[in-house]
Amino acid sequence: MSPAEIESLFTRADGSFLCARWGRPIVPVIFGVEEAVLGTVKGAIEAVVALAGHQMAETDPELGANLMVFFFRDWAELPQVPKLDQMIPDLGPLCEKLDARGANQYRTFRYDKDGTIRAAFVFLRMDDHLAQLAAEDLALEQAAKVMLSWGEAAFANRSVLAAVDGRGILHPQIAAVIRAAYDRLLPAVAQDKTHALRLFARLPSAL
């Protein structure tokens, strides 16, 4: 993986660069799944958080939960969730836009004053494509996607996962970038593209 490839992972649609990590312990809450899947999703989040060397907690003193994951069948369901429109501005029009595009997932972040990730919301419309994925693979992919402020097109041509013996694992390159971004010697927030060089320097030579 080259510095240019790493840079592309954090380049926004407007050409700006942002690599931000969580600045507080992650407290997930998952809606719309059965108990068995709930454990799978939380397990995937715990695994990726451990990979990054970050922390989880039972509660966020300010927010209660700061990572909210919603599973549902239709975008029209979201505006009916109590108080969700207070957390997601223009929720109704957003859902209409996502529905018109045929989108099956959407993520949005909230940031603290220092620029670190404060909260994340993950919306997964379980269409035929997502429903065909193994729960473990879907959970692992989504866990990786909320660990950093990836650019909108970061995974347009790159998979978050890799297959080993028929089982999905976090792609070694993506895992290495996450681990590097959480290096305590690096700034928690970077808007300069040269940050990609710092991340590159921390990747294993084999990658």
Secondary structure, 3 states (H helix, E strand, C coil): CCHHHHHHHCECCCCCECEEEECCCECEEEECCCHHHHHHHHHHHHHHHHHHCCCECCCECCCECCEEEEEECCHHHHHHCCCHHHHCCCHHHHHHHHHHHCCCEEEEEEECCCCCEEEEEEEEECCHHHHHCCHHHHHHHHHHHCCECCCCCCCCCCCCEEEECCEEEECHHHHHHHHHHCCCCCCCEECCCCHHHHHHHCCCCCC
